[in-house]
């Protein structure tokens, strides 16, 4: 190692060995693959195994998502039917709870009538 002194207070170290990675780009013919045949065989094996797995997982997840969406749509339809039924029941309850309808129902079902003016005496 050589020590070069800079204008700062610290020493500057420079390596005399050139460190680097040089790739050989020499091709013997036009059909030679970069990286060598072993690299391309390994990549082919990965693709042969990974591609069907990825495609089958994609099909599985898409079918699961579609079935969940169908269930959600069915539940939304049932919910809208329940809400419509709830609105009709509320309207019917409001109609039946009116004072005139309560008097009529009490008279028919329980034989309860409004007392005449002279029928009830205070004590």
C-alpha positions as CSV (number, residue, x, y, z in Angstrom):
1,X,0.0,0.0,0.0
2,X,1.1,3.5,-0.7
3,X,0.4,6.3,1.7
4,X,-0.3,9.6,0.1
5,X,-0.7,12.6,2.4
6,X,-3.5,15.0,1.6
7,X,-4.0,18.5,2.8
8,X,-6.3,17.2,5.6
9,X,-5.2,15.9,9.0
10,X,-5.9,12.3,8.0
11,X,-3.9,10.0,5.8
12,X,-5.2,8.8,2.5
13,X,-4.7,5.1,1.6
14,X,-4.7,4.0,-2.0
15,X,-4.5,0.3,-2.9
16,X,-1.9,-0.7,-5.4
17,X,-4.0,-3.7,-6.5
18,X,-6.7,-3.1,-9.0
19,X,-9.9,-4.7,-7.7
20,X,-12.6,-5.3,-10.1
21,X,-14.7,-8.0,-11.9
22,X,-14.1,-8.4,-15.6
23,X,-16.6,-10.4,-17.6
24,X,-15.4,-12.3,-20.5
25,X,-17.4,-11.3,-23.5
26,X,-15.7,-13.5,-26.0
27,X,-18.0,-15.5,-28.3
28,X,-16.8,-18.2,-30.5
29,X,-19.8,-18.2,-32.8
30,X,-23.1,-16.5,-33.1
31,X,-24.9,-19.3,-31.3
32,X,-23.0,-19.1,-28.1
33,X,-25.1,-17.8,-25.2
34,X,-23.8,-15.2,-22.8
35,X,-23.1,-16.7,-19.4
36,X,-22.6,-20.2,-20.7
37,X,-24.8,-23.1,-21.3
38,X,-24.9,-24.1,-17.6
39,X,-26.5,-20.8,-16.7
40,X,-29.2,-21.2,-19.3
41,X,-29.9,-24.8,-18.3
42,X,-30.4,-23.7,-14.7
43,X,-32.7,-20.9,-15.9
44,X,-34.6,-23.4,-18.0
45,X,-35.1,-25.7,-15.1
46,X,-36.3,-22.9,-12.9
47,X,-38.8,-21.8,-15.6
48,X,-40.0,-25.3,-16.2
49,X,-40.8,-25.7,-12.5
50,X,-41.8,-22.1,-11.5
51,X,-44.0,-21.3,-14.4
52,X,-46.6,-24.0,-13.9
53,X,-46.6,-23.4,-10.1
54,X,-47.1,-19.7,-10.6
55,X,-49.9,-20.2,-13.2
56,X,-51.7,-22.8,-11.0
57,X,-51.5,-20.5,-8.0
58,X,-52.9,-17.7,-10.2
59,X,-55.8,-19.8,-11.3
60,X,-56.5,-20.9,-7.7
61,X,-56.4,-17.4,-6.3
62,X,-58.6,-16.0,-9.1
63,X,-61.2,-18.7,-8.6
64,X,-61.2,-18.0,-4.9
65,X,-61.6,-14.3,-5.5
66,X,-64.5,-14.9,-8.0
67,X,-66.3,-17.2,-5.6
68,X,-66.0,-14.7,-2.8
69,X,-67.3,-11.9,-5.1
70,X,-70.3,-14.1,-6.0
71,X,-71.0,-14.7,-2.3
72,X,-70.7,-10.9,-1.6
73,X,-73.2,-10.2,-4.4
74,X,-75.6,-12.8,-3.0
75,X,-75.3,-11.3,0.4
76,X,-75.9,-7.8,-0.9
77,X,-79.0,-9.0,-2.7
78,X,-80.3,-10.6,0.5
79,X,-79.5,-7.5,2.4
80,X,-81.4,-5.3,0.0
81,X,-84.4,-7.7,0.2
82,X,-84.3,-7.6,4.0
83,X,-84.1,-3.8,4.0
84,X,-87.1,-3.5,1.7
85,X,-89.0,-5.9,4.0
86,X,-88.0,-3.9,7.0
87,X,-89.3,-0.7,5.4
88,X,-92.7,-2.3,4.7
89,X,-92.9,-3.6,8.2
90,X,-92.0,-0.2,9.7
91,X,-94.8,1.4,7.5
92,X,-97.2,-1.3,8.7
93,X,-96.3,-0.8,12.3
94,X,-96.7,3.0,12.0
95,X,-100.1,2.5,10.5
96,X,-101.2,-0.1,13.2
97,X,-99.8,2.0,16.1
98,X,-102.0,5.0,15.3
99,X,-104.5,5.7,18.1
100,X,-107.6,5.0,16.0
101,X,-106.4,1.6,14.9
102,X,-105.4,0.7,18.5
103,X,-109.0,1.5,19.6
104,X,-110.5,-0.6,16.9
105,X,-108.2,-3.6,17.6
106,X,-108.8,-3.4,21.3
107,X,-112.6,-3.3,20.7
108,X,-112.4,-6.3,18.3
109,X,-109.9,-8.5,20.1
110,X,-110.3,-7.8,23.8
111,X,-113.8,-6.3,23.9
112,X,-112.4,-3.1,25.4
113,X,-114.4,0.0,24.7
114,X,-113.9,3.6,25.7
115,X,-116.0,4.3,28.7
116,X,-119.1,6.5,28.4
117,X,-118.9,9.9,30.2
118,X,-121.0,8.9,33.2
119,X,-119.6,5.4,33.5
120,X,-116.4,6.3,35.5
121,X,-116.6,8.1,38.8
122,X,-113.8,9.7,40.8
123,X,-113.5,8.8,44.4
